[in-house]
């Protein structure tokens, strides 16, 4: 492994055409001081409306008996306060994202991990806001609402997709319809390589199943109706053809899904105990 070590810092003129062999690392960012301040403000502002309602409610309840009918709806009130906090965080967070997008447009590429680099700096600001939003929305009692937050924050995802058990980046990700993301799977559109941040859009087609503990590297394009076996890892900029099962590190073709389905349609046979002869039978008759 030492012989294959990549030293990117010696090559300032990197491009996206020769990065398929680079290692998959982390996509973690360093939070700027401004990001910490923004998160504190978002928390405070988002809590203002539910706090007013809570104080108003208890002020109202003091004038009534303890078993007033309103107390029977306490759970509904708590759910309403919680929901209002979520909606407020999404609205204010989205407004900040729009402002940052107008100041500096997000783009793909390879950027120096340095706050003096505006692409990296504004990327950290955007990601800190989005992670704040998604952390709150992922912990709501109805998990499908996270897909709504994805839509608002410019991540294409439908409500039929199951994305709750894995980890997904929150920028430059395009999910198709009816996606299943396995437990502990990671879909990453950005990674840190040496002292550089690589950002490359990930596209996942319709009806794709990503197994548990899979890692989808930046720039990966997964065709329609693909299935990735557990612990499969794609390399950067890899293209996975539609209707195939992929396994391994990096992902390699295992079997075509259409072929596998056709094998299931073969004639079913059973063996006679006395003569050991194989005879065919209709499986539908057995089901009836």
Secondary structure, DSSP 8 states (H G I E B T S, - for coil): -GGG---GGG-----TTS-TTS----------HHHHHHHHHHHHHHHHHHHHHHHHHHHHHTTS-TT-GGGGGHHHHHHHHHHHHHHHHHHHHHHHHHHHHHHS----EEEESSTTSHHHHHHHHHHHHHHHHHHHHHTSSSTTHHHHHHHHTT-B--TT-B-SSSEE-SSSEEE-SS-EE-TT-EE-SEEEETTEEEE--EEE-TT-EE-TT-EE-TT-EE-TT-EE-TT-B--TT-EE-TTEEEETBTTEEEEEHHHHHHHHTS-EEEE-TTT--EEEE-HHHHH-
